[in-house]
Amino acid sequence: MCFSSDGRNLATACADGVVRVFKLDDASSKSFKFLRINVPLGGHAVAVAFADDSSSIVVASQTVTGCSLYMYAEENPKKGSTDSNQQSKLPLPQVKWEHHKIHDKQAILTLTRATASYGTGDGSTIIASCSEGTDILLWHGRTGKVLGHVDTNQLKNTMATISPNGRFLAAAAFTADVKIWEIVYAKDGSVKEVLNVMQLKGHKACNSTHSPKDNWSYYFVPADCCKCFVEVRYHLSEDPKTLKVFPIPLHDSSGSALHYDRLSLSPDGKILAATRGPTLQWLCLETGKVLDTAEKAHD
């Protein structure tokens, strides 16, 4: 699932093969208006990400011959409109661009988006598609142009994410390291190159998420502990510094730590939400203390 940048729309890709875009004008309502998008015959939707705004969406569809990307958008978007109703308008199911067999026959694990606002970035949306193999592709959300490609060289990927300002790409894969690349923009706002700048070395396995403030990266290590890393002068080959370490608070009956499946930081960077199966926890990022727990959030 993915929220639009204005928080007023939520897109979901489900095992029933349908993409739904929910309009969230009133989140307390018992029913929501939603748009239903059926991917082309023979495929099923595995991931979604909003492109430039809430009126365009990129869908990853898996078939027996490989994975495809489709960008759906309204037929004649009105540019420059300040009408809030126009800004939250749901996308119409019309394909603006499409690419097929983009990761050979490998499935797409995650789609993630960011606005290229850092440095000479032109403010356009960039999308990263992470395959279950070792490759990650960067796409221009509006045009579908390939902006860059990286190979994690770690047997198989787990996930990838882009920092909110479009500066860094982080990937967790088969080994214990989180690899970080810098997306370098040219003066015209296009992507000039994607440079491997650092590795966050850790433990047995890992997953990652970026801080909203973009000046440090955060990642968790299943069955071990949580760490925070600060941005460093990687151009001078300086190693990342560990800022915080705290143990994962979930344990089994024998007292062994249980790894988290997913995690996400609050917009203010103070609270970490993490899941283990049906259990959802909220942690204080400063102390590692559990603030609240939902034992069976989804049965």
N, C-alpha and C positions, 0 to 999 in steps of 0.2 A: 504494500500500500504506500501511498505518497500524498502528502498535502500539497496544495498549490501554495505559491509564495505568499499570497495574502491570507492564507488560512481559512478561506471560505469554501474550498472544495476539497474533497477527499476521493482519490481514485484507488480502486482495488482490483487486483487480478485474482481470480478464484479458480479452484479445481474444476468448476463447471464449464470452464472455457470462456467465460464472459468477463469483460471489463465493465465496471460500473463507476460512474463519476457522480458522487453525492454532493448536493448543494446544501451547505451548512449555515444558512442564514439564521436559523433558530435551532441551536444544538439541543435545546430542551424539548423539542417536538418529538412526538411518538412515531412520526413518519417523516420521511425525507423525499424530496424530489430527486430523482437520479436519472442519468442518461445511461442507456445500455448500448455497449459496443461489442459486436460479435467479430472476432478475428476471422480471417479467411479460412475457408473449409480445409480441414486437415491439420490445423494447428490449435494449440491451446495456450492461452496467455500465462506467462510465468512471472512477469515483472512489469511495472509501470513507473513513469516519471513524467512530471509536467515539463513541457518544453519552455517557451518564452514566458507564458503567463497561464492563467486558468482556462484559456480558450484553446489551448493546444496540448496534446499529450502524446508521449512516445510509449509504444507497447512492444514488449518482446514476446514473440510467439514461437513455441517449439514444435517442430514436426519431425517425422522420421528421417528427413533428409538434412536437418540442421535447424539453426535458429534464424529468425527473421526479425527485423525492426520495422515498425510502421508508425508514422507520425500522422495523427488525426488532428484536424483543426477546422474552425468554422470557414465557410466558403468565402466570405468577403469581410474579413476583420476590419473594424473601423479603427484606424490608427489615430492616436492623439485624443481620444475621447476621455473626458474626465467624469463621465457618468459612472457611479459606483455599480449600477446594475449592469452596465456594459462590461465593466472590468471583471465581474463575477459570472459572466455568461458561460454556460457549459459548452464544451466543444461539440461540434457536430461531427458525425462519423464519416468524414471524408478524408481519404488518404492523400497527404501532401507529398510525402516521399516514402520510399521503402527500400530496404536492402535485404538480401537473402544469403543464407549460408555464411554469415559474417564471422563465425568462429569455427568454420568447417562444420563438423557434426557435433561439436561440443555445446552443451546447454549453457544458457546464461543464468548465473546465480543471482546477480544483483544489477539493478540500474540505479545510478545516483546522479543528481543534478547539482549544479552550482552556477552562480552568476559571476562571470569573469570581470570582477571589479578591481582586482589588484593591479597596481602599476599601470601599464599601458593596455590592460584588458578593455575591450569595448563595451562591456556590460551585457553581452549576449550570454545565452544559456549554453553551458557545455554539459554533456552527459557522458558518463563512463559506463560501459558495459563490461562486466567481469564474467569471464567464462569459467567453466569447471576445469578447464585445462590450465595453461600458464599464461595466456594472453589477456590483455585488457585494452579496449579501444576507446578513444575519446572522440565524441561526435559533436558537431554544431547543431544545437537543438532545432533551429528554424529551417536550415537548409539540408541537414543530413550529411554534410561533408565530414569526412574523416579528418580529425585534427591531429591525431597522434596515436602511437601504439607502443605498448611496453610489454616485456616478457618477464615474468617474475622468476623464471628458472627454478621453481620450487615444486616440481612434480604436479601439484594441483592447487588451485586457488580455493580460498574460503570465502573471501569477500573483498570489496574495494570501496573506498569512499573518497569524495573530494571535499577539501576545506570550503567553508561557505563563501570565501572570496575568490575561489577558483585558482588559488596559488599552488596548493599541494594535492597530490594524489597519493593515498596510502592503501596498501594491500596487505592482507593477511593470507598466508598460504600454508603449505604442508609443514614447513619448518617452524621453528620457534620465533623467527624474526618478523617484525613489521617493516616493510620496505617503504621508503618515502621518495617520491619524485617531485621535482619542481616543474610546473608548467610555465615556460618562459614565453612572454608575449612580445611580438614585434611592435614597432611604432604605429603600424596601421591597425593594431588590435588583434591581428591574427596570431595563432599559436606558432611560435618560431621553433621551439624544440621542447622535449620533455626529458629532463635530466635526472638520473638517479643520484640523490644527494645524501641520503643517510639510511642507516638501518637501526631500528630499535631492538636490541638483542635482549632476549628474555629467558623463557623457560621451556615448558613442554609443548605448548600450543597456544594460539592466541587469536584474538579478534580485535577490531579497532573502531574508534570513532573520533572525530575531530572536536576540539573545543570551539564553541561559537566565536571566541575571541581571536582565533587563528594564530596565537603566539605560542601555543603548545599543543601537542597531540596526546591523546589519552588512549590507552589500550588495556584490555584485561587478559589475564592468563588463566584458563580453566584449571581447576583443582590446585591452584597455587595462590596467587595474590594479585592485587591491582596495582598498577604503577602509572605515574604521570611523568611525561617528559617535556622539557622546555625546548623551544627552538634555539638552535645554536648557530655559531658561525661556521656552517658546513663548508663554505668556500675556502676556509683555512684548515679544513680537515679536522675540525673540533668534534669530539664525540658528544652525543646527546647526554644530558644530565638528568638523573632521576630526581624528581621533586618530592614525590610522596610514594609511600608503599603501605598498603594495608591489606590484611587477610580477607579472603572471601568469607562472609559470615554464614553461608549455608553449609550444613554438615549432615552426613547420614547417621544411622544409628550407631555406627562404630566410631564416630567422631571425625571421619575423613571429610575434607572439604569437597563440595560439589561444584562443578564448573557452571558458569552461566552460559546460556545459549545466545542471547542478544542483549545489547545495551544501547542506551541513548542518553545524551546530556540535555538538560533543560537549557532554554535559550540564554539564561543568565549564567550558565556554567557552574551552578552551585549544587545541583541535584543530579544524581545518576540513577536512571531507571534500568533495572536488569531483570531478566527472566531466566527461570530454570523450569522447563516443562510448563505446567499450569501455574507455577508460582511467580508472582511479580513482586519485586522489592524496590523501594526507594531508599537510596543511600545519600548521606551527607558527603560531598566530595572533599570537604576539608578534613573530616575526622574519620570517615569510613563507617560511621554509626548508621545502623538501620533505622530509618525514620518511620517506615510503615511496610506492611507485608499483606498481600492478597494471596492467600494459600491456593485457592482454586479460581483464578481470574477467568479461566475459560473451561472449567470442568476438566 
